[in-house]
Amino acid sequence: GFGLDTMPAAIIELGHKLKALDASVNMLTELPPELSSFVALEELNLVGNALVEVPEAIMALKSLRWLYLAGNSISRLDAGLFTCNQLTRLMLAQNELTELPDAIGKLTNLQLLDVSQNRLTTLPATVGKLASLHELDISHNQLTTLPVDLAALPFLHRVEVYGNPLNPLYLPKELGKFLETGGADKSLDLDADVEIGVEFATEADKTAGGGSGEGSGSGSGGDE
């Protein structure tokens, strides 16, 4: 990064020829409307800037396959983003998202979705339409359960969920295949939350019945 707060004119002039653009670790708060003319662009890296929303110009980039927006301050996703239906990688970690819109289900070519370290409390059922999804990282949010629709995704082999207040006892039973087969086939990574979830249930029991309960080893909560 060069501490840029605007896109250099030289890049804008060459934009129609670019297939990849790395503008990561700068101070960009917006992108110029001319970016919408970068019709050949397939990879755009805007990690570590100061964006508070997905720039509108991105929504015109119909050839875009990889979009990296991690480490910004984005709090909402406009529906226009989901018209970029050639996306195979969408990285939105370390933002301020509180929800994912239903329209995310339109990204049927998406293989990797990373929305870790946000403020999500639920996932929309339309994630079940992400038919090409291989990996989903929803770790370090505020999720208490997962949509059963994930179980229908044929290529999904890894779901990162640690750092959420999940209780495995209350996950939809249809997600059992992730827990049961594990390994190289299917894996639901609940490393920290298996213990956290059991401890949560024990504390609830204590409140309800005043029982002593057994400690579950809360020291694993720092497994990040």
N, C-alpha and C positions, 0 to 999 in steps of 0.2 A: 504494500500500500504506500501511497505517496501523500496521504492527507488531503486528497482532492475533495472539494465540495461541489464541483461541477464536472461534467464530462468534457474532456478536451476536444476542441474543434477538430483536430486532426483525426480523432477516432470517428467523429460524426461524419466526416467527409469520406472515410473509407468504409463506413458501416455496411453498405450494401454488399461488400465483398467478404465480410467477416463470417466465419463459421463458429468461432469461439471468442468470447470476450471475458476477460478477468478484470473486474474492477473491485476486487475484495479489499477489505481493511482500509477503507477511506472514510470520508465524512459526508457521503452523499445522502441527502434528504429527499431527493427526487431525481428522476431521469428526464432528459429532454424529450419532447414529443417526437423528434427526429428518429429516435430509437425504433419507432414503429416501422421505419423503412428498412430495417436490417433483416430483410426477408430471408436471407440465407443462414441466419444465426441458428445454431443447434445447441450451443452450450453458453450459458450466462451465469457468471459467478459474481454475486453481490454480497457475499458473506462479510459480516463485520462492518456494516455501514450504519447509517442513522435513519433508515427508512421507517416510517410509521404506517405505511400501507404499500401494497404491491403497486408499483407504477403502472399507470394505465397503458403506457406504450407497450409494455410486455404482452398485453393481451392480444396484440396484433401479430405476434411472432408465431405464426402457425407451423414453422419448421422446428421450433424449439423442442429439444429432447431432454436436456438436463438444465434444471433451474435450481440454483443454490441461493437461498435467502436467509440462511441461519445467522444468528447473532445480530439481528436488527431489533426494532421495537414495534413490529407489526402486530396490530390487535384484531384485525378483521381481514377476511378474504372476500374480495368482490367476485361475483358470479362470473364475470368476464374471464377470469383466470382459467376457468375450467373449459373454455373453448379452445385452449391450447392442448388439443387432444392427442398430440404426438409425444407428450411428455412421458418419459420412462423413469426419470428420477426427479423427485421434488423434496428439497431439503428446507425445512422450516423450523429447525431446532432453535432454542434460545430466543424466542420471541414472546409476545404477550397475548397469544391467542387464547380465548376462552371457549371457542366452539369452532367446529368445522361445518361449513354449510352442506346441505344435502347435495348440492351440485357437484361435490367432489366425486360422486359416483360416475360422472361423465368421463373421467380419466381412465378409460378402459385399457390403455397401453401402459399404465404406470406399473413399474416393477419394484420400485423402492420409494417408500414414503416415511420421512422422518419428521415427526412433530414433537420430539422429546423436549423437555424443559420449557413447557408452556404452562398454561393454566386451565387446561381442558378438564371438564367435569364429566362429559359424556362424549361418545362417538356416534355419529349418525348411522342409522341402519344401512344407508346407501354405500357404506364402505364394502358391503357385500357385493357391489357391482364392479369392484376393481378386479376384473377377471384375470389380469396378468400379474397381479401383485405377488412378489416373492418374499419381501421383507417389510416389516412394519415396526417402527420404533416409536412407541408412545410412552416411553419411560419418563419419570419425573414430571408427572402431571398430577391431577387431583381426581383421577378416575376411581370409582368404587365398584364398577362392574364393566363388562365388555359385551358388545352386541353379539348375539348368537349368529348373526349373518357372517361373521368371520369364518365360521366353520365350513361355509360353502365355497370358499375360494380354493380352486384346484391346485394352484402353484405356491400358495403361501406356506413357507417352511420355517419362518422365524418371526416371533412376535416378542419384542422387548417391552416388558411392562414394569420392571422394578422401579421403586421410588414412587409408587402410587398406593393409596390406602385400600388396596384390593384385599378381599377375603376369599381365598380359594374355595371355601365352603359354599359361597354364594355365586360362583361363576356359573354361567349356563352349562348344563351337562353336555351339550353338544360340542363344547370346546374340549371335552375330555380327550379327544384324539391327540391334541397337542401335548397334553400332560402324559398320556400313556405311551405314545410311540417314541417321542423324544429323539435324541441323536441326530443323525444326518437327514432323517425323514421329516419329522415334524417336531418343533420345539417351541414351547411357550416358556419364555424365560421368566420365572417367578422367584429367582434366587432369594432375594431379600424378603419378598412378600409372603412366602410360605410361613416364615417365622412371625413376621409382623401380623399377618392375618390371624394366625392362631392366638397370638397375644391379645389382639383386639377382641376375639371371641371370648377369651378367658376373662378379660376385664368386664365385658358385658355380663358374663355370668356372675361375677362378683357383685356387680351393681344390683342385679336382679335377685340373687339368692343369698348374698353374703358369704358364699363359699370361699375356701382358701385358694383353690386353683393352683396350677403349677406354672412357674415362670417358663417362658419359651425362649429365653436368650435374646433379649432385645439388642444386644451388642452388635448384631449383624446389620443394623440399619444403615451403617456407613458404607455399604457395599455398592459403590457407584461405578 
